[in-house]
Amino acid sequence: MTSRLPGVREPEDAYRLHERDLIHHGSIFRVFLERVTMPNGVETEQEVLEYPCSVSVIPVLETGDVAQLVLLEQFRNPLRGSIHEIPAGMMEAGEEPLACARRELAEETGYVAGRWTHVTTVHPTPGISASRMVYFLAEELEAAGEQRLEPTECLQVVHVPLDGLIDRHVHGRDVPGIPDIVDAKTHIAIYYLAAIRGGRPA
């Protein structure tokens, strides 16, 4: 969790980590209270969330001349409702990012991909956590079996026209039948696909 990605600059000389106390240990997440001196010399306490690194999969299904983004309509308890999002999940101990991406795609959608491309690696919540998320583009999809969902996963697979998603969420056009996307990682996926397909925000 301490290795830095390109784009993360070393702290200034004034920065100091004085104390780091574990204040919550859950089944997946741990919360630490850190007492630090910030680069500007101000001393403060911050709660830092530690959780496994994760992957996000951008699955594109090509059917003839039509490209569709394979999404999940998934119930999210904190929101008390369902949203549309790309497949994603946390890496198991010792699991490589690509292996996790292959597993999550198969488990959540029933698809396997013939071609995988690493897109980027980001810190999705840098204000509270150093956890990383690795994005992969999955192409040449084939249905390979049934979903293998966790008992608490409430989701269904939906296929949404990619051009419609780009028109609505990148260019701001009103496109009937295209769902609202409120999930951040899915917005990143749509903008990435718009860029590689030649689309740009209007």
Secondary structure, DSSP 8 states (H G I E B T S, - for coil): -----TT-----TT-EEEEEEEEEE-SS-EEEEEEEE-TTS-EEEEEEEE---EEEEEEEEEETTEEEEEEEEEEEGGGTEEEEE--EEE--TT--HHHHHHHHHHHHHSEEEEEEEEEEEE-S-TTT----EEEEEEEEEEE-S-----TT--EEEEEEEHHHHHHHHTS----TT------HHHHHHHHHHHHHTT----
